[in-house]
Amino acid sequence: MKFEDKLKKLEQLVSKMEAGELSLDDMITAFEEGRRLADECQQSLDSIRLRIEKVTKAGEVEEFKA
């Protein structure tokens, strides 16, 4: 799943949780899924940051290998 798709899903989960549309069990499940998505998004952002730093320090673009 692409970063943008994960972020959109996370935003949808947050909206449902904030709106009070979920039962307690569904709220817990949504929270767990949201936490997982947030962690995956953070990992993607960390990789992108490292790639940008590598390009910036080296002065040229190199293929990034995660």
CHARMM-style PDB file with segment names, atoms N, HN, CA, C and O in Angstrom:
ATOM      1  N   MET     1       0.852  -1.177   0.000  1.00  0.00      PROA
ATOM      2  CA  MET     1       0.000   0.000   0.000  1.00  0.00      PROA
ATOM      3  C   MET     1       0.898   1.240   0.000  1.00  0.00      PROA
ATOM      4  O   MET     1       1.883   1.303   0.736  1.00  0.00      PROA
ATOM      5  N   LYS     2       0.549   2.215  -0.826  1.00  0.00      PROA
ATOM      6  HN  LYS     2      -0.251   2.164  -1.423  1.00  0.00      PROA
ATOM      7  CA  LYS     2       1.325   3.444  -0.924  1.00  0.00      PROA
ATOM      8  C   LYS     2       1.175   4.291   0.341  1.00  0.00      PROA
ATOM      9  O   LYS     2       0.202   4.165   1.084  1.00  0.00      PROA
ATOM     10  N   PHE     3       2.161   5.151   0.562  1.00  0.00      PROA
ATOM     11  HN  PHE     3       2.952   5.253  -0.042  1.00  0.00      PROA
ATOM     12  CA  PHE     3       2.143   6.049   1.722  1.00  0.00      PROA
ATOM     13  C   PHE     3       0.854   6.856   1.761  1.00  0.00      PROA
ATOM     14  O   PHE     3       0.219   6.973   2.810  1.00  0.00      PROA
ATOM     15  N   GLU     4       0.473   7.404   0.632  1.00  0.00      PROA
ATOM     16  HN  GLU     4       0.988   7.309  -0.220  1.00  0.00      PROA
ATOM     17  CA  GLU     4      -0.724   8.249   0.578  1.00  0.00      PROA
ATOM     18  C   GLU     4      -1.973   7.470   0.946  1.00  0.00      PROA
ATOM     19  O   GLU     4      -2.868   7.995   1.609  1.00  0.00      PROA
ATOM     20  N   ASP     5      -2.036   6.205   0.512  1.00  0.00      PROA
ATOM     21  HN  ASP     5      -1.309   5.778  -0.027  1.00  0.00      PROA
ATOM     22  CA  ASP     5      -3.185   5.354   0.839  1.00  0.00      PROA
ATOM     23  C   ASP     5      -3.234   5.042   2.333  1.00  0.00      PROA
ATOM     24  O   ASP     5      -4.305   5.042   2.941  1.00  0.00      PROA
ATOM     25  N   LYS     6      -2.076   4.780   2.913  1.00  0.00      PROA
ATOM     26  HN  LYS     6      -1.206   4.780   2.420  1.00  0.00      PROA
ATOM     27  CA  LYS     6      -2.007   4.520   4.355  1.00  0.00      PROA
ATOM     28  C   LYS     6      -2.437   5.751   5.141  1.00  0.00      PROA
ATOM     29  O   LYS     6      -3.178   5.647   6.118  1.00  0.00      PROA
ATOM     30  N   LEU     7      -1.975   6.896   4.715  1.00  0.00      PROA
ATOM     31  HN  LEU     7      -1.373   6.980   3.921  1.00  0.00      PROA
ATOM     32  CA  LEU     7      -2.325   8.137   5.405  1.00  0.00      PROA
ATOM     33  C   LEU     7      -3.819   8.417   5.299  1.00  0.00      PROA
ATOM     34  O   LEU     7      -4.440   8.847   6.271  1.00  0.00      PROA
ATOM     35  N   LYS     8      -4.399   8.177   4.130  1.00  0.00      PROA
ATOM     36  HN  LYS     8      -3.894   7.827   3.340  1.00  0.00      PROA
ATOM     37  CA  LYS     8      -5.835   8.395   3.939  1.00  0.00      PROA
ATOM     38  C   LYS     8      -6.636   7.451   4.835  1.00  0.00      PROA
ATOM     39  O   LYS     8      -7.607   7.871   5.464  1.00  0.00      PROA
ATOM     40  N   LYS     9      -6.236   6.189   4.897  1.00  0.00      PROA
ATOM     41  HN  LYS     9      -5.447   5.849   4.386  1.00  0.00      PROA
ATOM     42  CA  LYS     9      -6.911   5.212   5.753  1.00  0.00      PROA
ATOM     43  C   LYS     9      -6.806   5.627   7.216  1.00  0.00      PROA
ATOM     44  O   LYS     9      -7.777   5.526   7.967  1.00  0.00      PROA
ATOM     45  N   LEU    10      -5.638   6.090   7.614  1.00  0.00      PROA
ATOM     46  HN  LEU    10      -4.850   6.173   7.004  1.00  0.00      PROA
ATOM     47  CA  LEU    10      -5.432   6.549   8.982  1.00  0.00      PROA
ATOM     48  C   LEU    10      -6.351   7.725   9.301  1.00  0.00      PROA
ATOM     49  O   LEU    10      -6.951   7.776  10.376  1.00  0.00      PROA
ATOM     50  N   GLU    11      -6.459   8.656   8.381  1.00  0.00      PROA
ATOM     51  HN  GLU    11      -5.972   8.615   7.509  1.00  0.00      PROA
ATOM     52  CA  GLU    11      -7.339   9.814   8.574  1.00  0.00      PROA
ATOM     53  C   GLU    11      -8.796   9.382   8.690  1.00  0.00      PROA
ATOM     54  O   GLU    11      -9.548   9.941   9.489  1.00  0.00      PROA
ATOM     55  N   GLN    12      -9.195   8.398   7.906  1.00  0.00      PROA
ATOM     56  HN  GLN    12      -8.585   7.944   7.258  1.00  0.00      PROA
ATOM     57  CA  GLN    12     -10.568   7.889   7.973  1.00  0.00      PROA
ATOM     58  C   GLN    12     -10.849   7.239   9.331  1.00  0.00      PROA
ATOM     59  O   GLN    12     -11.914   7.437   9.917  1.00  0.00      PROA
ATOM     60  N   LEU    13      -9.888   6.467   9.818  1.00  0.00      PROA
ATOM     61  HN  LEU    13      -9.024   6.306   9.342  1.00  0.00      PROA
ATOM     62  CA  LEU    13     -10.042   5.832  11.123  1.00  0.00      PROA
ATOM     63  C   LEU    13     -10.174   6.877  12.231  1.00  0.00      PROA
ATOM     64  O   LEU    13     -11.027   6.760  13.110  1.00  0.00      PROA
ATOM     65  N   VAL    14      -9.331   7.883  12.176  1.00  0.00      PROA
ATOM     66  HN  VAL    14      -8.638   7.977  11.461  1.00  0.00      PROA
ATOM     67  CA  VAL    14      -9.377   8.947  13.181  1.00  0.00      PROA
ATOM     68  C   VAL    14     -10.723   9.661  13.147  1.00  0.00      PROA
ATOM     69  O   VAL    14     -11.300   9.951  14.195  1.00  0.00      PROA
ATOM     70  N   SER    15     -11.220   9.944  11.957  1.00  0.00      PROA
ATOM     71  HN  SER    15     -10.750   9.709  11.106  1.00  0.00      PROA
ATOM     72  CA  SER    15     -12.515  10.619  11.826  1.00  0.00      PROA
ATOM     73  C   SER    15     -13.639   9.799  12.451  1.00  0.00      PROA
ATOM     74  O   SER    15     -14.487  10.335  13.164  1.00  0.00      PROA
ATOM     75  N   LYS    16     -13.637   8.488  12.176  1.00  0.00      PROA
ATOM     76  HN  LYS    16     -12.948   8.053  11.597  1.00  0.00      PROA
ATOM     77  CA  LYS    16     -14.668   7.622  12.753  1.00  0.00      PROA
ATOM     78  C   LYS    16     -14.551   7.573  14.278  1.00  0.00      PROA
ATOM     79  O   LYS    16     -15.557   7.599  14.986  1.00  0.00      PROA
ATOM     80  N   MET    17     -13.321   7.502  14.773  1.00  0.00      PROA
ATOM     81  HN  MET    17     -12.503   7.480  14.198  1.00  0.00      PROA
ATOM     82  CA  MET    17     -13.125   7.446  16.217  1.00  0.00      PROA
ATOM     83  C   MET    17     -13.568   8.755  16.872  1.00  0.00      PROA
ATOM     84  O   MET    17     -14.214   8.740  17.920  1.00  0.00      PROA
ATOM     85  N   GLU    18     -13.226   9.864  16.266  1.00  0.00      PROA
ATOM     86  HN  GLU    18     -12.702   9.876  15.415  1.00  0.00      PROA
ATOM     87  CA  GLU    18     -13.604  11.167  16.822  1.00  0.00      PROA
ATOM     88  C   GLU    18     -15.110  11.400  16.769  1.00  0.00      PROA
ATOM     89  O   GLU    18     -15.669  12.076  17.633  1.00  0.00      PROA
ATOM     90  N   ALA    19     -15.767  10.839  15.752  1.00  0.00      PROA
ATOM     91  HN  ALA    19     -15.313  10.290  15.050  1.00  0.00      PROA
ATOM     92  CA  ALA    19     -17.204  11.032  15.584  1.00  0.00      PROA
ATOM     93  C   ALA    19     -18.014  10.154  16.537  1.00  0.00      PROA
ATOM     94  O   ALA    19     -19.223  10.340  16.681  1.00  0.00      PROA
ATOM     95  N   GLY    20     -17.354   9.208  17.179  1.00  0.00      PROA
ATOM     96  HN  GLY    20     -16.373   9.057  17.062  1.00  0.00      PROA
ATOM     97  CA  GLY    20     -18.061   8.323  18.092  1.00  0.00      PROA
ATOM     98  C   GLY    20     -18.948   7.319  17.375  1.00  0.00      PROA
ATOM     99  O   GLY    20     -19.948   6.861  17.928  1.00  0.00      PROA
ATOM    100  N   GLU    21     -18.585   6.976  16.145  1.00  0.00      PROA
ATOM    101  HN  GLU    21     -17.773   7.348  15.695  1.00  0.00      PROA
ATOM    102  CA  GLU    21     -19.385   6.060  15.333  1.00  0.00      PROA
ATOM    103  C   GLU    21     -19.127   4.589  15.654  1.00  0.00      PROA
ATOM    104  O   GLU    21     -19.819   3.717  15.128  1.00  0.00      PROA
ATOM    105  N   LEU    22     -18.158   4.302  16.498  1.00  0.00      PROA
ATOM    106  HN  LEU    22     -17.596   5.010  16.926  1.00  0.00      PROA
ATOM    107  CA  LEU    22     -17.726   2.921  16.704  1.00  0.00      PROA
ATOM    108  C   LEU    22     -18.056   2.426  18.105  1.00  0.00      PROA
ATOM    109  O   LEU    22     -18.063   3.189  19.071  1.00  0.00      PROA
ATOM    110  N   SER    23     -18.330   1.122  18.187  1.00  0.00      PROA
ATOM    111  HN  SER    23     -18.324   0.503  17.402  1.00  0.00      PROA
ATOM    112  CA  SER    23     -18.488   0.494  19.502  1.00  0.00      PROA
ATOM    113  C   SER    23     -17.109   0.432  20.160  1.00  0.00      PROA
ATOM    114  O   SER    23     -16.094   0.695  19.515  1.00  0.00      PROA
ATOM    115  N   LEU    24     -17.080   0.090  21.422  1.00  0.00      PROA
ATOM    116  HN  LEU    24     -17.904  -0.123  21.947  1.00  0.00      PROA
ATOM    117  CA  LEU    24     -15.796   0.017  22.126  1.00  0.00      PROA
ATOM    118  C   LEU    24     -14.871  -1.001  21.473  1.00  0.00      PROA
ATOM    119  O   LEU    24     -13.686  -0.732  21.280  1.00  0.00      PROA
ATOM    120  N   ASP    25     -15.405  -2.161  21.136  1.00  0.00      PROA
ATOM    121  HN  ASP    25     -16.368  -2.380  21.294  1.00  0.00      PROA
ATOM    122  CA  ASP    25     -14.570  -3.189  20.478  1.00  0.00      PROA
ATOM    123  C   ASP    25     -14.036  -2.692  19.141  1.00  0.00      PROA
ATOM    124  O   ASP    25     -12.862  -2.883  18.823  1.00  0.00      PROA
ATOM    125  N   ASP    26     -14.906  -2.050  18.360  1.00  0.00      PROA
ATOM    126  HN  ASP    26     -15.859  -1.894  18.619  1.00  0.00      PROA
ATOM    127  CA  ASP    26     -14.477  -1.512  17.071  1.00  0.00      PROA
ATOM    128  C   ASP    26     -13.478  -0.371  17.254  1.00  0.00      PROA
ATOM    129  O   ASP    26     -12.569  -0.193  16.443  1.00  0.00      PROA
ATOM    130  N   MET    27     -13.654   0.392  18.318  1.00  0.00      PROA
ATOM    131  HN  MET    27     -14.393   0.248  18.977  1.00  0.00      PROA
ATOM    132  CA  MET    27     -12.731   1.487  18.616  1.00  0.00      PROA
ATOM    133  C   MET    27     -11.330   0.943  18.907  1.00  0.00      PROA
ATOM    134  O   MET    27     -10.331   1.490  18.438  1.00  0.00      PROA
ATOM    135  N   ILE    28     -11.271  -0.122  19.671  1.00  0.00      PROA
ATOM    136  HN  ILE    28     -12.082  -0.566  20.052  1.00  0.00      PROA
ATOM    137  CA  ILE    28      -9.976  -0.735  19.998  1.00  0.00      PROA
ATOM    138  C   ILE    28      -9.320  -1.290  18.739  1.00  0.00      PROA
ATOM    139  O   ILE    28      -8.120  -1.112  18.526  1.00  0.00      PROA
ATOM    140  N   THR    29     -10.111  -1.962  17.907  1.00  0.00      PROA
ATOM    141  HN  THR    29     -11.085  -2.107  18.079  1.00  0.00      PROA
ATOM    142  CA  THR    29      -9.581  -2.499  16.645  1.00  0.00      PROA
ATOM    143  C   THR    29      -9.087  -1.372  15.744  1.00  0.00      PROA
ATOM    144  O   THR    29      -8.020  -1.477  15.138  1.00  0.00      PROA
ATOM    145  N   ALA    30      -9.860  -0.300  15.657  1.00  0.00      PROA
ATOM    146  HN  ALA    30     -10.727  -0.215  16.149  1.00  0.00      PROA
ATOM    147  CA  ALA    30      -9.462   0.852  14.841  1.00  0.00      PROA
ATOM    148  C   ALA    30      -8.191   1.487  15.388  1.00  0.00      PROA
ATOM    149  O   ALA    30      -7.314   1.890  14.624  1.00  0.00      PROA
ATOM    150  N   PHE    31      -8.095   1.574  16.708  1.00  0.00      PROA
ATOM    151  HN  PHE    31      -8.807   1.247  17.329  1.00  0.00      PROA
ATOM    152  CA  PHE    31      -6.890   2.138  17.313  1.00  0.00      PROA
ATOM    153  C   PHE    31      -5.671   1.296  16.978  1.00  0.00      PROA
ATOM    154  O   PHE    31      -4.624   1.838  16.623  1.00  0.00      PROA
ATOM    155  N   GLU    32      -5.790  -0.013  17.085  1.00  0.00      PROA
ATOM    156  HN  GLU    32      -6.640  -0.453  17.373  1.00  0.00      PROA
ATOM    157  CA  GLU    32      -4.672  -0.912  16.770  1.00  0.00      PROA
ATOM    158  C   GLU    32      -4.255  -0.777  15.304  1.00  0.00      PROA
ATOM    159  O   GLU    32      -3.066  -0.713  14.993  1.00  0.00      PROA
ATOM    160  N   GLU    33      -5.233  -0.735  14.417  1.00  0.00      PROA
ATOM    161  HN  GLU    33      -6.199  -0.787  14.670  1.00  0.00      PROA
ATOM    162  CA  GLU    33      -4.927  -0.573  12.993  1.00  0.00      PROA
ATOM    163  C   GLU    33      -4.299   0.797  12.734  1.00  0.00      PROA
ATOM    164  O   GLU    33      -3.348   0.918  11.963  1.00  0.00      PROA
ATOM    165  N   GLY    34      -4.838   1.818  13.382  1.00  0.00      PROA
ATOM    166  HN  GLY    34      -5.611   1.721  14.009  1.00  0.00      PROA
ATOM    167  CA  GLY    34      -4.292   3.161  13.239  1.00  0.00      PROA
ATOM    168  C   GLY    34      -2.859   3.249  13.722  1.00  0.00      PROA
ATOM    169  O   GLY    34      -2.025   3.895  13.086  1.00  0.00      PROA
ATOM    170  N   ARG    35      -2.565   2.606  14.843  1.00  0.00      PROA
ATOM    171  HN  ARG    35      -3.243   2.082  15.360  1.00  0.00      PROA
ATOM    172  CA  ARG    35      -1.200   2.599  15.382  1.00  0.00      PROA
ATOM    173  C   ARG    35      -0.245   1.942  14.398  1.00  0.00      PROA
ATOM    174  O   ARG    35       0.866   2.422  14.178  1.00  0.00      PROA
ATOM    175  N   ARG    36      -0.696   0.823  13.802  1.00  0.00      PROA
ATOM    176  HN  ARG    36      -1.599   0.432  13.981  1.00  0.00      PROA
ATOM    177  CA  ARG    36       0.132   0.118  12.815  1.00  0.00      PROA
ATOM    178  C   ARG    36       0.380   1.001  11.593  1.00  0.00      PROA
ATOM    179  O   ARG    36       1.507   1.105  11.109  1.00  0.00      PROA
ATOM    180  N   LEU    37      -0.683   1.631  11.103  1.00  0.00      PROA
ATOM    181  HN  LEU    37      -1.599   1.545  11.496  1.00  0.00      PROA
ATOM    182  CA  LEU    37      -0.548   2.513   9.941  1.00  0.00      PROA
ATOM    183  C   LEU    37       0.357   3.706  10.251  1.00  0.00      PROA
ATOM    184  O   LEU    37       1.180   4.098   9.424  1.00  0.00      PROA
ATOM    185  N   ALA    38       0.203   4.274  11.435  1.00  0.00      PROA
ATOM    186  HN  ALA    38      -0.466   3.956  12.106  1.00  0.00      PROA
ATOM    187  CA  ALA    38       1.047   5.410  11.829  1.00  0.00      PROA
ATOM    188  C   ALA    38       2.515   4.991  11.880  1.00  0.00      PROA
ATOM    189  O   ALA    38       3.390   5.738  11.441  1.00  0.00      PROA
ATOM    190  N   ASP    39       2.784   3.810  12.410  1.00  0.00      PROA
ATOM    191  HN  ASP    39       2.073   3.204  12.766  1.00  0.00      PROA
ATOM    192  CA  ASP    39       4.163   3.309  12.463  1.00  0.00      PROA
ATOM    193  C   ASP    39       4.727   3.104  11.062  1.00  0.00      PROA
ATOM    194  O   ASP    39       5.874   3.461  10.792  1.00  0.00      PROA
ATOM    195  N   GLU    40       3.920   2.528  10.168  1.00  0.00      PROA
ATOM    196  HN  GLU    40       2.988   2.238  10.387  1.00  0.00      PROA
ATOM    197  CA  GLU    40       4.376   2.308   8.792  1.00  0.00      PROA
ATOM    198  C   GLU    40       4.630   3.634   8.079  1.00  0.00      PROA
ATOM    199  O   GLU    40       5.604   3.766   7.338  1.00  0.00      PROA
ATOM    200  N   CYS    41       3.762   4.608   8.300  1.00  0.00      PROA
ATOM    201  HN  CYS    41       2.971   4.501   8.902  1.00  0.00      PROA
ATOM    202  CA  CYS    41       3.957   5.928   7.689  1.00  0.00      PROA
ATOM    203  C   CYS    41       5.237   6.575   8.217  1.00  0.00      PROA
ATOM    204  O   CYS    41       5.993   7.180   7.457  1.00  0.00      PROA
ATOM    205  N   GLN    42       5.473   6.445   9.515  1.00  0.00      PROA
ATOM    206  HN  GLN    42       4.858   5.954  10.133  1.00  0.00      PROA
ATOM    207  CA  GLN    42       6.684   7.028  10.103  1.00  0.00      PROA
ATOM    208  C   GLN    42       7.938   6.370   9.528  1.00  0.00      PROA
ATOM    209  O   GLN    42       8.929   7.048   9.256  1.00  0.00      PROA
ATOM    210  N   GLN    43       7.895   5.065   9.347  1.00  0.00      PROA
ATOM    211  HN  GLN    43       7.090   4.514   9.569  1.00  0.00      PROA
ATOM    212  CA  GLN    43       9.034   4.363   8.755  1.00  0.00      PROA
ATOM    213  C   GLN    43       9.304   4.863   7.341  1.00  0.00      PROA
ATOM    214  O   GLN    43      10.457   5.048   6.950  1.00  0.00      PROA
ATOM    215  N   SER    44       8.240   5.079   6.581  1.00  0.00      PROA
ATOM    216  HN  SER    44       7.304   4.928   6.898  1.00  0.00      PROA
ATOM    217  CA  SER    44       8.389   5.599   5.217  1.00  0.00      PROA
ATOM    218  C   SER    44       9.005   6.993   5.244  1.00  0.00      PROA
ATOM    219  O   SER    44       9.906   7.294   4.460  1.00  0.00      PROA
ATOM    220  N   LEU    45       8.521   7.838   6.143  1.00  0.00      PROA
ATOM    221  HN  LEU    45       7.789   7.594   6.780  1.00  0.00      PROA
ATOM    222  CA  LEU    45       9.058   9.193   6.248  1.00  0.00      PROA
ATOM    223  C   LEU    45      10.522   9.182   6.673  1.00  0.00      PROA
ATOM    224  O   LEU    45      11.318   9.981   6.178  1.00  0.00      PROA
ATOM    225  N   ASP    46      10.880   8.284   7.584  1.00  0.00      PROA
ATOM    226  HN  ASP    46      10.233   7.636   7.985  1.00  0.00      PROA
ATOM    227  CA  ASP    46      12.279   8.170   8.002  1.00  0.00      PROA
ATOM    228  C   ASP    46      13.168   7.772   6.831  1.00  0.00      PROA
ATOM    229  O   ASP    46      14.266   8.306   6.674  1.00  0.00      PROA
ATOM    230  N   SER    47      12.701   6.838   6.013  1.00  0.00      PROA
ATOM    231  HN  SER    47      11.810   6.403   6.141  1.00  0.00      PROA
ATOM    232  CA  SER    47      13.471   6.412   4.840  1.00  0.00      PROA
ATOM    233  C   SER    47      13.641   7.554   3.849  1.00  0.00      PROA
ATOM    234  O   SER    47      14.718   7.745   3.283  1.00  0.00      PROA
ATOM    235  N   ILE    48      12.574   8.305   3.647  1.00  0.00      PROA
ATOM    236  HN  ILE    48      11.699   8.150   4.107  1.00  0.00      PROA
ATOM    237  CA  ILE    48      12.638   9.447   2.733  1.00  0.00      PROA
ATOM    238  C   ILE    48      13.615  10.501   3.255  1.00  0.00      PROA
ATOM    239  O   ILE    48      14.397  11.066   2.491  1.00  0.00      PROA
ATOM    240  N   ARG    49      13.560  10.759   4.562  1.00  0.00      PROA
ATOM    241  HN  ARG    49      12.925  10.300   5.183  1.00  0.00      PROA
ATOM    242  CA  ARG    49      14.474  11.734   5.164  1.00  0.00      PROA
ATOM    243  C   ARG    49      15.930  11.310   4.955  1.00  0.00      PROA
ATOM    244  O   ARG    49      16.775  12.133   4.603  1.00  0.00      PROA
ATOM    245  N   LEU    50      16.217  10.035   5.173  1.00  0.00      PROA
ATOM    246  HN  LEU    50      15.530   9.367   5.460  1.00  0.00      PROA
ATOM    247  CA  LEU    50      17.579   9.539   4.976  1.00  0.00      PROA
ATOM    248  C   LEU    50      18.011   9.676   3.522  1.00  0.00      PROA
ATOM    249  O   LEU    50      19.158  10.016   3.234  1.00  0.00      PROA
ATOM    250  N   ARG    51      17.091   9.409   2.621  1.00  0.00      PROA
ATOM    251  HN  ARG    51      16.160   9.132   2.855  1.00  0.00      PROA
ATOM    252  CA  ARG    51      17.399   9.546   1.194  1.00  0.00      PROA
ATOM    253  C   ARG    51      17.727  11.000   0.854  1.00  0.00      PROA
ATOM    254  O   ARG    51      18.692  11.269   0.139  1.00  0.00      PROA
ATOM    255  N   ILE    52      16.938  11.924   1.359  1.00  0.00      PROA
ATOM    256  HN  ILE    52      16.154  11.706   1.940  1.00  0.00      PROA
ATOM    257  CA  ILE    52      17.173  13.345   1.102  1.00  0.00      PROA
ATOM    258  C   ILE    52      18.508  13.777   1.690  1.00  0.00      PROA
ATOM    259  O   ILE    52      19.267  14.498   1.043  1.00  0.00      PROA
ATOM    260  N   GLU    53      18.802  13.340   2.918  1.00  0.00      PROA
ATOM    261  HN  GLU    53      18.185  12.755   3.444  1.00  0.00      PROA
ATOM    262  CA  GLU    53      20.081  13.689   3.538  1.00  0.00      PROA
ATOM    263  C   GLU    53      21.244  13.141   2.726  1.00  0.00      PROA
ATOM    264  O   GLU    53      22.259  13.818   2.559  1.00  0.00      PROA
ATOM    265  N   LYS    54      21.107  11.930   2.224  1.00  0.00      PROA
ATOM    266  HN  LYS    54      20.283  11.380   2.360  1.00  0.00      PROA
ATOM    267  CA  LYS    54      22.174  11.323   1.432  1.00  0.00      PROA
ATOM    268  C   LYS    54      22.401  12.121   0.161  1.00  0.00      PROA
ATOM    269  O   LYS    54      23.542  12.388  -0.215  1.00  0.00      PROA
ATOM    270  N   VAL    55      21.329  12.498  -0.494  1.00  0.00      PROA
ATOM    271  HN  VAL    55      20.402  12.282  -0.188  1.00  0.00      PROA
ATOM    272  CA  VAL    55      21.444  13.284  -1.724  1.00  0.00      PROA
ATOM    273  C   VAL    55      22.053  14.640  -1.414  1.00  0.00      PROA
ATOM    274  O   VAL    55      22.937  15.100  -2.137  1.00  0.00      PROA
ATOM    275  N   THR    56      21.597  15.282  -0.356  1.00  0.00      PROA
ATOM    276  HN  THR    56      20.879  14.908   0.231  1.00  0.00      PROA
ATOM    277  CA  THR    56      22.077  16.607  -0.002  1.00  0.00      PROA
ATOM    278  C   THR    56      23.566  16.591   0.352  1.00  0.00      PROA
ATOM    279  O   THR    56      24.311  17.453  -0.115  1.00  0.00      PROA
ATOM    280  N   LYS    57      24.006  15.647   1.151  1.00  0.00      PROA
ATOM    281  HN  LYS    57      23.401  14.947   1.530  1.00  0.00      PROA
ATOM    282  CA  LYS    57      25.400  15.573   1.577  1.00  0.00      PROA
ATOM    283  C   LYS    57      26.334  15.204   0.428  1.00  0.00      PROA
ATOM    284  O   LYS    57      27.443  15.730   0.332  1.00  0.00      PROA
ATOM    285  N   ALA    58      25.889  14.310  -0.432  1.00  0.00      PROA
ATOM    286  HN  ALA    58      24.988  13.883  -0.354  1.00  0.00      PROA
ATOM    287  CA  ALA    58      26.745  13.850  -1.519  1.00  0.00      PROA
ATOM    288  C   ALA    58      26.748  14.809  -2.700  1.00  0.00      PROA
ATOM    289  O   ALA    58      27.676  14.801  -3.509  1.00  0.00      PROA
ATOM    290  N   GLY    59      25.716  15.629  -2.799  1.00  0.00      PROA
ATOM    291  HN  GLY    59      24.963  15.635  -2.142  1.00  0.00      PROA
ATOM    292  CA  GLY    59      25.636  16.565  -3.905  1.00  0.00      PROA
ATOM    293  C   GLY    59      25.179  15.936  -5.202  1.00  0.00      PROA
ATOM    294  O   GLY    59      25.156  16.597  -6.241  1.00  0.00      PROA
ATOM    295  N   GLU    60      24.817  14.676  -5.155  1.00  0.00      PROA
ATOM    296  HN  GLU    60      24.835  14.139  -4.312  1.00  0.00      PROA
ATOM    297  CA  GLU    60      24.301  14.003  -6.340  1.00  0.00      PROA
ATOM    298  C   GLU    60      23.270  12.973  -5.911  1.00  0.00      PROA
ATOM    299  O   GLU    60      23.211  12.581  -4.745  1.00  0.00      PROA
ATOM    300  N   VAL    61      22.482  12.553  -6.840  1.00  0.00      PROA
ATOM    301  HN  VAL    61      22.529  12.871  -7.787  1.00  0.00      PROA
ATOM    302  CA  VAL    61      21.427  11.597  -6.540  1.00  0.00      PROA
ATOM    303  C   VAL    61      21.962  10.183  -6.706  1.00  0.00      PROA
ATOM    304  O   VAL    61      22.491   9.827  -7.759  1.00  0.00      PROA
ATOM    305  N   GLU    62      21.820   9.388  -5.664  1.00  0.00      PROA
ATOM    306  HN  GLU    62      21.390   9.677  -4.808  1.00  0.00      PROA
ATOM    307  CA  GLU    62      22.194   7.989  -5.724  1.00  0.00      PROA
ATOM    308  C   GLU    62      20.936   7.161  -5.468  1.00  0.00      PROA
ATOM    309  O   GLU    62      20.031   7.603  -4.761  1.00  0.00      PROA
ATOM    310  N   GLU    63      20.884   5.974  -6.039  1.00  0.00      PROA
ATOM    311  HN  GLU    63      21.620   5.615  -6.613  1.00  0.00      PROA
ATOM    312  CA  GLU    63      19.737   5.110  -5.794  1.00  0.00      PROA
ATOM    313  C   GLU    63      19.701   4.759  -4.322  1.00  0.00      PROA
ATOM    314  O   GLU    63      20.708   4.365  -3.735  1.00  0.00      PROA
ATOM    315  N   PHE    64      18.524   4.910  -3.736  1.00  0.00      PROA
ATOM    316  HN  PHE    64      17.705   5.230  -4.213  1.00  0.00      PROA
ATOM    317  CA  PHE    64      18.361   4.620  -2.312  1.00  0.00      PROA
ATOM    318  C   PHE    64      17.963   3.169  -2.142  1.00  0.00      PROA
ATOM    319  O   PHE    64      17.046   2.686  -2.808  1.00  0.00      PROA
ATOM    320  N   LYS    65      18.646   2.479  -1.258  1.00  0.00      PROA
ATOM    321  HN  LYS    65      19.391   2.871  -0.718  1.00  0.00      PROA
ATOM    322  CA  LYS    65      18.316   1.088  -0.957  1.00  0.00      PROA
ATOM    323  C   LYS    65      17.952   1.003   0.506  1.00  0.00      PROA
ATOM    324  O   LYS    65      18.771   1.291   1.379  1.00  0.00      PROA
ATOM    325  N   ALA    66      16.719   0.607   0.773  1.00  0.00      PROA
ATOM    326  HN  ALA    66      16.053   0.373   0.065  1.00  0.00      PROA
ATOM    327  CA  ALA    66      16.237   0.521   2.151  1.00  0.00      PROA
ATOM    328  C   ALA    66      16.811  -0.668   2.867  1.00  0.00      PROA
ATOM    329  OT1 ALA    66      16.508  -0.888   4.039  1.00  0.00      PROA
TER     330      ALA     66
END
